[in-house]
């Protein structure tokens, strides 16, 4: 991310002056060189710098602005529980304590959301800052704070900022963290005070990473350079509703009342906004046009199912490059992000009260994106309303996921499509819209650069949103032979790309955080959820009165024409958003008859039961159905679920694609004895992906090679891994190229973590659809220097078995007894700034790992990896929790790393080893349990 921060001095000591002074200067120079070069960091950094930034956790500290004393009780893992007598004191203390542990992380986050990373890290971040300024997260957050948020929320944000600034007062960078001391070698950056807007803006960063299907929208368009409409449709199959059940299974959309409910008495469907047709009935009668639920490339936007314009391909390729470079807040830039959350009603639990589990799948980071914390009023009253515990983000007041004393809640990404790309026809100082030229909305942005000159940019916006194409030269170019339909404007000088995104409109999600924290029942929880506009999340719910529920919240657009699966023509008003789905119309479920609710990024609702298009790109339900099957198996014949059963379900690493493919792979007649030896690993394998499993290693390598041969080598360069080169037919050829000499060398352009085919459950479904069609064209692969051409499924499987054998021989050795999945599938925890781009000794100090991991892609234990790029872990269950509604003190939780962001704190990674093993920590909630678990107590005094 940021540039190398090394510094050095090549100056020789002068010949004049006293010998003592010369020696002193020489010692100083040698010391600086040693520090920067990493030779003597142990003696210098660990004593004078590292420990100097550790927080005080015992005794007392006086803070101006408190109205009364606040107790901060930390357990043996450094997790704080804060006790105060007023709301303002509670959130002021939260700000102070989070700054003690994580201020550097908070500071980097706010510079990212504001598009000001160059102020900290120099010229290497200017391009990112330009893009982030174009999006304008900080500007939107300022509008939210000024005009949208409630007075109560503003008061809490102000108190939180006051607490952060109380911590910063009188401190230099080196007093705050090791990273600031390192930055001091190259620039004179000084942390500024925290503001309420800094907290609000973080929600925009989170929403960006969880924004939905923009990558799929781009990918489908890029595919048109090599694939036809049917081939693209093959790679985006329909959601398998018959096999993988949606989240909401009971109830109907009532066209009479305009609400979604479980006791609907009206017609089952109304007029839809997506593609295709569907019919359905509620308890009443009637039919109507609805959505088909297909992941379709036809019938929407610019291309109408035909080849995308050549200029658009160039622009979208450039856009993807920009997106890939933008620092992720919580995920792999929107790719592969998932999560598990489910709730089991009391009728099926040992305690007789609900159990709720959650484990969001996000990019691994150090420290973890989550911060565990309890916020307790010493006496809950009008002036102090909170008694809540769970996971939050450093830099934000309140709790995002967790429980209070009445309810518990969890979240997963809904995947609702809340972004659209619009192709814009630019003309002079404006853009075309309904045959008229409309002037741009413009603003100037100045980017300050550490150690360099500042840079100014102009941001242009259309009525659809900011022009992303202004931020990259490739995005501005349009092919002179762009194939647009007859309704499109003349090509002229080219097209631009604008972004329409719900998070660029001011909203109320910060209000929702506090409202959910105070909710006491289903009614107040749903009311709070109406404020949660971005990002759209699946909310699961349980309460102590033995109720469970699900609510889809969020600002989800209704489109005129088009379904959001491809870029739309911005010059045509028919493709504008016409409004948002009303909150009462969003799917929900309360105490379903089956007794449990599972959300794992699958389809929210069967489209036969719902009139609106939520997205054309759901996850395909592999994890969700596995969780549902595990629960159903447990409660069959009256079985009861325990807290530990929920934990064990979180650790399930069964490979669903292995269950499908291994029987076929074992039937392949393999002649090579070494390949046959590897094939035998699959005999008797139970499809679990444990870290020590050789069979899991070999199967996943085979799966990776099946995908590469059948699909990956046929995708355009914009989707393939950067640096991986193939000889292919030219894209402008009119027919097959038989002569090898006429083929061109074409190298991939995408980062390994986001290339295709990534091997996720969309690809499971792609393969499932053609598995029994042994002569399908996808099973063909050309000859290579070492292999003959293949034309059938079994021939391709045979080559994949062989390629996997030799790939793992190179990586793990020839002796199969030494093979294991964990040796391939490794997790590296990296500080997201200096741990990725700092000097080597700093990376050594800040980073941890590797860890050999079990689990896998689309498994419940979702340690994700990208099959196009390799086997390394690219996203993880970022935390795990199981809440026991019978007795909150019997709840369990764990974080990926630890409470502290200080590299040599005892709490930097003290939860990681347990997390790797799948263990959970006790989660104290009551005063008595917290007191028993307390190791350190700090009193904050007025």
Residue pairs with C-beta under 8 A, 6 or more apart in sequence:
1 117
1 121
1 125
1 327
1 832
1 833
1 836
1 837
2 117
2 120
2 121
2 122
2 124
2 125
2 833
2 834
2 837
2 838
3 121
3 122
3 123
3 124
3 125
3 837
4 837
4 838
4 839
5 121
5 182
5 183
5 185
5 186
5 834
5 837
5 838
5 839
5 842
6 36
6 37
6 185
6 186
6 838
6 839
7 32
7 36
7 185
7 186
8 32
8 33
8 36
8 37
9 29
9 32
9 33
11 29
13 22
13 25
13 26
13 29
14 22
14 25
31 40
31 44
33 39
34 40
34 41
34 44
35 41
35 44
35 45
35 185
36 185
36 839
37 839
37 841
38 839
38 840
38 841
38 842
38 844
39 841
41 841
41 845
45 178
45 181
45 845
46 904
49 174
49 178
49 181
50 178
50 902
50 903
50 904
51 904
52 174
52 175
53 174
53 175
53 176
53 177
53 178
53 902
54 902
54 905
55 100
55 101
55 902
56 100
56 938
57 72
57 74
57 78
57 100
57 936
57 938
58 936
58 937
58 938
59 938
59 939
60 938
60 939
60 940
60 941
61 938
61 939
61 940
61 941
62 940
62 941
62 942
63 92
63 96
63 163
63 166
63 940
63 941
63 942
64 166
64 942
65 92
65 162
65 166
65 942
66 89
66 92
66 93
66 940
66 941
66 942
67 85
67 86
67 88
67 89
67 942
68 84
68 85
68 86
68 89
68 942
69 939
69 940
69 941
69 942
70 82
70 83
70 84
70 85
70 89
70 90
70 92
70 93
70 939
70 940
71 82
71 83
71 84
71 937
71 938
71 939
71 940
72 80
72 81
72 82
72 83
72 93
72 97
72 937
72 938
72 939
72 940
73 80
73 81
73 82
73 83
73 930
73 931
73 934
73 936
73 937
74 80
74 81
74 899
74 934
74 935
74 936
74 937
74 938
75 81
75 924
75 930
75 933
75 934
75 935
76 933
76 935
77 898
77 899
77 907
77 910
77 911
77 921
78 101
78 898
78 899
78 900
78 905
78 906
78 907
78 910
79 372
79 373
79 374
79 899
80 97
80 373
80 374
80 899
81 373
81 374
81 376
81 389
81 924
81 930
81 934
82 90
82 93
82 94
82 97
82 373
82 374
82 375
82 376
83 376
83 377
83 378
84 90
84 93
84 376
84 377
84 378
84 384
85 377
85 378
85 379
85 383
85 384
86 383
86 384
87 155
87 156
87 159
87 377
87 383
87 384
87 385
87 386
88 155
88 156
88 159
89 159
90 159
90 375
90 376
90 377
90 384
90 386
91 156
91 157
91 159
91 160
91 163
91 375
91 397
91 398
92 159
92 160
92 162
92 163
92 166
93 163
93 940
94 160
94 163
94 373
94 375
94 397
95 159
95 160
95 161
95 162
95 163
95 164
95 165
95 166
95 167
95 194
95 397
96 163
96 164
96 166
96 167
96 940
97 163
97 373
98 106
98 164
98 371
98 373
98 394
98 395
99 106
99 163
99 164
99 167
99 168
99 194
100 167
101 371
101 394
101 899
101 900
101 901
101 902
101 907
102 367
102 371
102 394
102 395
102 900
102 901
103 164
103 167
103 168
103 176
103 177
103 191
103 901
104 176
104 177
104 179
104 180
104 901
105 367
105 394
105 395
105 901
106 164
106 194
106 198
106 394
106 395
107 120
107 191
108 117
108 120
108 832
108 833
109 202
109 205
109 329
109 394
109 395
110 194
110 198
110 201
110 202
110 395
111 117
111 119
111 120
112 132
112 205
112 327
112 329
113 132
113 137
113 138
113 141
113 198
113 201
113 202
113 204
113 205
113 329
114 132
114 137
114 138
114 198
114 201
115 128
115 129
115 130
115 131
115 132
115 133
115 135
115 137
115 138
115 445
115 447
116 129
116 447
116 448
117 125
117 128
117 129
117 132
117 327
118 124
118 125
118 126
118 129
118 447
118 448
118 449
118 450
119 189
119 448
119 449
119 450
120 183
120 187
120 189
120 450
120 833
121 183
121 450
121 833
122 186
122 187
122 449
122 450
122 451
122 452
123 449
123 451
123 452
124 837
126 447
126 449
126 455
127 322
127 325
127 471
128 325
128 326
128 327
129 447
130 445
130 447
130 455
130 457
130 471
131 322
131 325
131 326
131 468
131 471
132 326
133 445
133 447
133 457
133 459
134 457
134 459
134 466
134 467
134 468
134 470
134 471
135 208
135 466
135 499
135 504
136 459
136 466
136 504
137 201
137 204
137 205
137 208
137 503
138 197
138 201
140 201
140 204
140 503
140 504
140 505
140 506
141 197
141 200
141 201
141 203
141 204
142 197
143 506
144 200
144 506
144 507
144 508
144 510
145 154
145 157
145 196
145 197
145 200
147 506
148 506
148 507
148 508
148 511
149 157
149 200
149 508
149 510
149 511
150 511
152 514
153 510
153 511
153 514
154 196
156 397
156 398
156 514
157 196
157 199
157 200
157 397
157 510
158 196
159 397
160 194
160 196
160 199
160 396
160 397
161 193
161 194
161 195
161 196
161 198
161 199
164 193
164 194
165 193
165 194
168 176
168 191
168 193
168 194
172 180
172 190
173 180
173 181
173 183
173 184
173 189
173 190
173 191
174 180
174 181
174 184
176 191
177 901
177 902
178 845
178 846
178 902
178 903
178 904
179 831
179 833
179 834
179 846
180 189
180 191
182 834
182 838
182 842
183 189
183 834
186 450
186 451
187 450
187 451
189 450
198 395
199 395
199 396
199 397
199 510
200 510
202 329
202 393
202 395
202 396
203 396
203 509
203 510
203 534
204 503
204 534
205 329
205 330
206 329
206 330
206 393
206 535
207 503
207 509
207 534
207 535
208 326
208 329
208 334
208 503
209 328
209 329
209 330
209 331
209 333
209 334
209 337
209 362
210 330
210 331
210 334
210 337
210 413
210 535
210 537
211 334
211 418
211 419
211 501
211 503
211 535
212 334
212 415
212 416
212 417
212 418
212 419
212 536
212 615
212 617
213 415
213 417
213 419
213 564
213 565
213 615
213 616
213 617
214 323
214 334
214 419
214 421
215 320
215 323
215 333
215 334
215 335
215 754
216 236
216 565
216 617
217 419
217 420
217 421
217 564
217 565
217 566
217 567
218 316
218 319
218 320
218 421
219 719
219 756
220 232
220 236
220 297
220 565
220 566
221 303
221 308
221 312
221 313
221 316
221 566
221 567
222 308
222 313
222 316
222 317
222 320
222 716
222 718
222 719
223 231
223 232
223 235
223 715
223 716
223 719
224 232
224 303
224 307
224 308
224 313
225 308
225 310
225 313
225 716
225 718
225 731
226 714
226 715
226 716
226 731
227 235
227 714
227 715
227 716
228 307
229 297
229 298
229 305
229 306
232 297
233 296
233 297
233 298
234 766
234 769
234 770
234 778
235 711
235 762
235 766
236 295
236 296
236 297
236 616
236 617
236 762
237 295
237 762
237 765
237 766
237 769
238 292
238 293
238 294
238 295
239 293
239 294
239 295
239 602
239 603
239 618
239 620
239 621
240 620
240 621
240 765
241 293
241 603
241 606
243 621
243 625
244 602
244 603
244 620
244 621
244 622
244 624
244 625
245 602
245 621
245 624
245 625
245 628
246 602
246 603
246 604
246 605
246 606
246 621
247 538
247 550
247 552
247 587
247 589
247 597
247 598
247 599
247 602
247 603
247 604
247 605
247 624
248 550
248 552
248 587
248 588
248 589
248 604
248 605
248 609
249 589
249 592
249 594
249 606
250 262
250 589
250 592
250 593
251 260
251 261
251 262
251 263
251 264
251 587
251 588
251 589
251 609
252 260
252 261
252 264
252 266
252 268
252 280
252 281
252 282
252 283
252 609
253 259
253 260
253 264
253 268
253 269
253 270
253 282
253 585
253 609
253 610
253 611
254 260
254 261
254 264
254 265
254 266
254 267
254 282
255 266
255 267
255 269
255 270
255 286
255 288
255 611
256 265
256 266
256 267
256 284
257 266
258 582
258 584
258 585
259 584
259 585
260 584
260 585
260 586
260 587
260 588
260 605
260 610
261 588
262 589
262 590
262 592
263 283
264 282
264 283
264 284
265 282
265 283
265 284
266 282
266 284
266 286
267 281
267 282
267 284
267 285
267 286
267 287
267 288
268 279
268 280
268 281
268 282
268 286
268 287
268 608
268 609
269 278
269 279
269 280
269 287
269 288
269 289
269 290
269 608
269 609
269 610
269 611
270 288
270 289
270 290
270 611
271 288
271 289
271 290
271 611
272 278
272 288
272 289
272 290
272 291
272 607
272 611
272 612
272 613
273 291
273 558
273 559
273 563
273 611
273 612
273 613
274 291
274 292
274 563
274 607
274 612
274 613
274 616
275 291
275 292
275 294
275 296
275 298
275 299
275 300
275 563
275 613
275 616
276 291
276 292
276 293
276 294
276 296
277 289
277 290
277 292
278 289
278 290
278 291
278 292
278 293
278 607
278 608
279 287
279 288
279 290
279 608
280 287
280 290
280 608
280 609
281 287
288 611
290 607
290 608
290 610
290 611
291 607
291 610
291 611
291 612
291 613
292 607
293 603
293 606
293 607
293 608
294 616
295 565
295 616
295 617
295 618
296 563
296 565
296 616
297 303
297 305
297 565
297 566
298 304
298 305
299 305
299 563
300 561
300 562
300 563
300 564
300 565
300 566
300 568
301 562
301 563
301 564
301 565
301 566
301 567
301 568
301 569
301 575
302 308
302 309
302 312
302 423
302 484
302 485
302 488
302 566
302 567
302 568
302 569
303 309
303 566
303 567
304 485
306 483
306 485
307 483
308 483
308 566
308 567
309 478
309 479
309 482
309 483
309 484
309 495
310 479
310 481
310 482
310 483
311 477
311 478
311 479
311 480
311 482
311 491
311 494
311 495
312 423
312 478
312 482
312 495
312 567
313 479
313 716
313 718
314 474
314 477
314 478
314 479
315 469
315 474
315 475
315 476
315 477
315 478
315 495
315 496
315 497
316 421
316 497
316 567
316 718
317 474
317 718
317 749
318 469
318 472
318 473
318 474
318 475
319 421
319 468
319 469
319 472
319 475
319 497
320 718
320 750
321 472
321 474
321 749
322 468
322 471
322 472
322 475
323 333
323 334
324 333
324 750
324 751
324 754
326 333
327 832
328 363
329 369
330 337
330 362
330 363
330 369
330 878
331 337
331 362
331 363
331 875
332 363
332 753
332 754
332 874
332 875
333 754
335 753
335 754
335 758
336 361
336 758
336 760
336 864
336 866
336 874
336 875
337 361
337 362
337 413
337 875
338 361
338 412
338 413
338 600
338 601
338 619
338 623
338 862
338 864
338 875
339 358
339 359
339 360
339 361
339 411
339 412
339 413
339 599
339 600
339 601
340 357
340 358
340 359
340 361
340 412
340 599
340 600
340 623
340 624
340 627
340 650
340 860
340 862
340 877
341 356
341 357
341 358
341 359
341 360
341 410
341 411
341 412
341 538
341 540
341 598
341 599
341 600
342 356
342 357
342 540
342 596
342 597
342 598
342 599
342 600
342 627
342 631
343 354
343 355
343 356
343 357
343 410
343 540
343 541
343 542
343 548
343 596
343 597
344 354
344 355
344 356
344 548
344 595
344 596
344 631
344 635
344 641
344 646
345 354
345 542
345 546
345 548
345 591
345 595
345 596
346 352
346 353
346 354
346 546
346 885
346 886
347 595
348 595
348 596
348 631
348 634
348 635
348 639
348 640
348 641
349 355
349 640
349 641
349 642
349 886
350 640
350 641
350 642
351 884
351 885
351 886
351 887
351 890
352 546
352 886
353 544
353 546
353 884
353 885
353 886
354 408
354 542
354 543
354 546
354 547
354 548
354 885
355 542
355 641
355 642
355 643
355 646
355 882
355 883
355 884
355 885
356 403
356 408
356 409
356 410
356 540
356 541
356 542
356 548
356 882
356 883
356 885
357 410
357 646
357 647
357 649
357 650
357 880
357 881
357 882
357 883
358 401
358 410
358 411
358 412
358 540
358 879
358 880
358 881
359 650
359 877
359 878
359 879
359 880
359 881
360 401
360 411
360 412
360 413
360 877
360 878
360 879
361 862
361 864
361 875
361 876
361 877
361 878
362 369
362 875
362 876
362 878
363 369
363 874
363 875
363 876
364 827
364 828
364 829
364 830
364 873
364 874
364 875
364 876
364 878
364 896
365 829
365 830
365 832
365 896
365 897
366 829
366 830
366 831
366 832
366 835
366 846
366 847
366 848
366 897
366 908
366 909
367 394
367 897
367 898
367 900
367 901
367 908
368 878
368 879
368 895
368 896
368 897
368 898
369 393
369 878
370 391
370 392
370 393
370 878
370 879
370 895
370 896
371 391
371 392
371 393
371 394
371 899
372 390
372 391
372 879
372 893
372 895
372 899
373 389
373 390
373 391
373 392
373 399
374 388
374 389
374 924
374 925
374 930
375 386
375 387
375 388
375 389
375 398
375 399
375 517
376 386
376 387
376 388
376 389
376 927
377 384
377 385
377 386
377 387
378 384
380 386
380 387
385 518
386 404
386 517
386 518
387 404
387 405
388 398
388 399
388 402
388 403
388 404
388 517
388 518
389 399
389 402
389 403
389 404
389 888
389 923
389 925
390 399
390 400
390 401
390 402
390 403
390 881
391 399
391 400
391 401
391 402
391 879
391 881
391 893
391 895
392 398
392 399
392 400
393 400
394 901
396 513
397 513
397 514
398 513
398 514
398 517
399 513
399 517
400 411
400 513
401 409
401 410
401 411
401 881
402 408
402 409
402 881
402 883
403 409
403 883
403 885
403 888
403 891
403 925
404 517
404 518
404 519
404 520
405 888
405 925
406 519
406 520
406 521
406 543
406 544
407 519
407 520
407 521
407 525
407 541
407 542
407 543
407 544
408 541
408 542
408 543
408 883
408 885
409 516
409 525
409 539
409 540
409 541
409 542
410 539
410 540
410 881
411 537
411 538
411 539
411 540
412 537
412 538
412 540
412 599
412 600
412 601
413 535
413 536
413 537
413 538
413 601
414 536
414 537
414 538
414 552
414 554
414 601
414 604
414 614
415 601
415 614
415 615
415 617
415 618
415 619
416 536
416 552
416 554
416 556
416 604
416 614
416 615
417 556
417 557
417 564
417 613
417 614
417 615
417 616
417 617
418 501
418 502
418 503
418 534
418 535
418 536
418 554
418 555
418 556
418 557
419 499
419 500
419 501
419 502
419 564
420 464
420 499
420 500
420 501
420 557
420 559
420 562
420 564
420 567
420 568
420 577
421 497
421 498
421 499
421 500
421 567
421 568
422 462
422 464
422 465
422 497
422 498
422 499
422 500
422 567
422 568
422 569
422 570
422 575
423 495
423 496
423 497
423 567
423 568
423 569
423 570
424 431
424 432
424 462
424 464
424 467
424 469
424 495
424 496
424 497
424 498
424 570
424 571
425 431
425 432
425 488
425 489
425 492
425 495
425 570
425 571
426 492
426 493
426 494
426 495
426 496
427 437
427 492
428 437
429 439
429 440
430 437
430 438
430 439
430 440
431 437
431 438
431 440
431 462
431 496
431 570
431 571
432 438
432 489
432 571
433 462
433 463
433 570
433 571
433 573
434 571
434 572
434 573
438 462
438 463
440 460
440 461
440 462
440 467
441 460
441 461
441 462
442 458
442 459
442 460
442 461
443 458
443 459
444 456
444 457
444 458
444 459
445 456
445 457
445 458
445 459
446 454
446 455
446 456
447 454
447 455
447 456
447 457
448 454
449 455
458 470
459 466
459 467
459 470
460 466
460 467
460 470
461 467
461 498
462 496
462 498
462 570
463 570
463 576
464 498
464 499
464 500
464 570
464 576
465 498
465 499
465 500
465 501
465 504
466 498
466 499
466 504
467 496
467 497
467 498
468 475
468 497
468 498
468 499
469 475
469 476
469 495
469 496
469 497
469 498
470 476
470 496
475 496
475 497
476 494
476 496
477 494
478 491
478 493
478 494
478 495
480 491
482 491
482 495
484 491
487 569
487 572
488 569
488 571
489 571
497 567
498 570
500 557
500 577
502 533
502 534
502 554
502 555
502 556
502 557
502 580
503 534
503 535
505 555
507 533
507 534
507 555
508 531
508 532
508 533
509 531
509 532
509 533
509 534
511 531
512 528
512 529
512 530
512 531
512 532
512 533
512 553
515 524
515 527
515 528
515 531
516 525
516 528
516 529
516 532
518 524
518 528
519 525
519 527
519 528
520 543
521 543
521 545
521 547
522 541
522 543
522 547
522 549
522 590
525 539
525 541
525 549
525 551
526 549
526 551
526 588
529 539
529 551
529 553
529 583
530 553
530 583
532 539
532 553
532 554
533 553
533 554
533 555
534 554
534 555
535 554
536 552
536 553
536 554
536 555
536 556
537 553
537 554
538 550
538 552
538 599
538 601
538 604
539 550
539 551
539 552
539 553
540 548
540 549
540 550
540 597
540 599
541 547
541 548
541 549
541 550
541 551
542 548
542 549
542 883
542 885
543 885
544 885
544 886
546 885
547 590
547 591
548 590
548 591
548 592
548 595
548 596
548 597
549 588
549 589
549 590
549 591
549 597
550 587
550 588
550 589
550 590
550 597
550 599
551 586
551 588
552 586
552 587
552 588
552 604
552 614
553 583
553 586
554 586
555 580
556 580
556 581
556 586
556 612
556 614
557 564
557 577
557 579
557 580
557 581
558 577
558 578
558 579
558 580
558 581
558 612
559 575
559 577
559 578
559 613
560 573
560 574
560 575
560 576
560 577
560 578
561 568
561 572
561 574
561 575
562 568
562 575
563 613
563 616
564 613
564 615
564 616
565 616
565 617
568 575
569 575
581 612
585 612
587 604
587 605
587 610
589 597
595 635
596 628
596 631
596 635
598 624
598 627
598 628
598 631
599 624
600 619
600 621
600 623
600 624
600 627
600 860
601 618
601 619
601 623
601 624
602 618
602 619
602 620
602 621
602 623
602 624
602 625
603 618
603 621
604 614
604 618
605 614
619 760
619 761
619 762
620 760
620 761
620 762
620 764
620 765
621 761
622 656
622 761
622 764
622 858
623 761
623 858
623 859
623 860
623 862
626 652
626 654
626 656
626 859
626 860
627 649
627 652
627 860
630 649
630 652
630 860
631 641
631 649
634 640
634 641
634 645
635 641
643 882
643 884
643 890
643 891
643 892
646 882
647 880
647 882
647 892
647 918
647 920
649 860
650 860
650 861
650 877
650 880
650 882
650 918
651 855
651 860
651 861
651 918
652 859
652 860
652 861
653 688
653 689
653 690
653 854
653 855
653 856
653 859
653 860
653 861
654 687
654 688
654 689
654 859
654 860
655 687
655 688
655 689
655 696
655 699
655 700
655 856
655 859
656 761
656 764
656 858
656 859
657 703
657 761
657 764
657 767
657 858
658 685
658 687
658 699
658 703
659 687
660 764
660 767
660 768
660 771
661 699
661 702
661 703
661 706
661 767
661 771
662 682
662 685
662 687
662 699
664 771
664 793
664 794
664 797
665 679
665 682
665 699
665 702
665 797
665 801
666 679
666 682
666 683
667 794
668 679
668 794
668 797
668 798
668 801
669 798
670 676
670 679
670 798
670 801
670 802
672 802
672 805
674 805
674 809
674 814
675 801
675 802
675 805
677 816
678 698
678 801
678 804
678 805
678 808
678 816
679 801
681 694
681 695
681 698
681 699
681 816
681 819
682 695
682 698
682 699
685 693
685 695
685 696
685 699
688 696
689 696
689 700
689 821
689 825
689 854
689 855
689 856
689 859
689 861
690 696
690 821
690 822
690 854
691 820
691 821
691 822
691 825
691 852
691 853
691 854
692 820
692 821
692 822
693 820
693 821
693 854
694 816
694 817
694 819
694 820
694 821
696 821
696 854
696 856
697 808
697 812
697 819
697 820
697 821
697 823
697 824
697 825
698 804
698 805
698 808
698 819
700 821
700 824
700 825
700 856
700 865
700 867
700 871
701 804
701 807
701 808
701 824
701 871
702 797
702 800
702 801
702 804
703 759
703 867
704 759
704 804
704 867
704 871
705 799
705 800
705 803
705 804
705 807
706 767
706 796
706 797
706 800
707 757
707 759
707 763
707 867
707 868
708 757
708 867
708 868
709 781
709 790
709 796
709 799
709 800
709 803
710 767
710 778
710 779
710 781
710 796
711 756
711 757
711 763
711 766
711 778
712 720
712 756
712 757
712 868
713 726
713 781
714 778
715 756
715 757
716 731
717 746
717 747
717 748
717 749
718 749
718 750
719 748
719 750
719 755
719 756
720 726
720 747
720 748
720 749
720 750
720 755
720 756
720 868
721 748
721 750
721 751
721 752
721 755
721 868
721 869
722 747
722 748
722 749
722 750
722 751
722 752
722 755
723 747
723 748
724 747
724 748
725 745
725 746
725 747
725 748
726 745
726 746
726 747
727 740
727 743
727 744
727 745
727 746
728 743
728 744
728 746
729 736
729 737
729 742
729 743
729 744
730 737
730 742
730 743
730 744
737 743
748 755
750 756
751 869
752 866
752 868
752 869
752 870
753 866
753 869
753 874
754 866
755 866
755 868
755 869
756 868
757 763
757 867
757 868
758 857
758 866
758 867
758 868
758 869
759 857
759 865
759 866
759 867
759 868
760 857
760 858
760 864
761 857
761 858
763 867
764 858
770 776
770 778
770 779
771 793
773 793
774 792
774 793
774 794
775 791
775 792
775 793
776 793
779 790
779 791
779 792
779 793
779 795
779 796
780 789
780 790
780 791
780 796
781 789
781 790
781 796
781 799
782 789
783 789
787 799
787 802
790 796
790 798
790 799
808 819
808 824
811 823
811 824
812 818
812 819
812 820
812 823
812 824
813 819
820 852
821 854
821 856
822 852
822 853
822 854
823 852
824 871
825 852
825 853
825 854
825 855
825 856
825 863
825 865
825 871
825 872
825 873
826 849
826 850
826 851
826 852
826 853
826 871
826 872
826 873
827 849
827 850
827 851
827 853
827 863
827 872
827 873
827 876
827 916
828 847
828 848
828 849
828 850
828 851
828 872
828 873
829 847
829 848
829 849
829 851
829 896
829 897
829 909
829 912
830 836
830 843
830 846
830 847
830 849
831 843
831 846
831 847
831 903
834 842
834 843
834 846
835 842
835 843
835 846
835 847
836 843
838 846
845 903
845 904
846 903
848 908
848 909
848 912
851 912
851 916
853 863
853 873
853 916
854 861
854 863
855 861
855 862
855 863
856 862
856 863
856 864
856 865
857 864
857 865
857 867
861 877
861 918
862 875
862 876
862 877
863 873
863 875
863 876
863 877
864 873
864 874
864 875
864 876
865 871
865 872
865 873
865 874
866 874
876 896
877 896
878 896
879 893
879 894
879 895
879 896
880 893
880 894
880 915
880 920
881 891
881 892
881 893
881 894
881 920
881 923
882 891
882 892
882 893
882 920
883 891
883 923
884 890
884 891
888 923
888 925
888 926
889 922
889 923
889 924
889 925
889 926
889 929
891 923
891 925
892 920
892 921
892 922
892 923
893 920
893 921
893 923
894 911
894 914
894 915
894 919
894 920
894 921
895 911
895 915
896 911
896 912
896 915
897 908
897 909
897 911
897 912
898 905
898 907
898 908
898 909
898 910
898 911
898 912
899 907
900 906
900 907
900 908
901 908
902 908
911 921
914 920
914 921
922 929
922 933
924 930
924 932
924 933
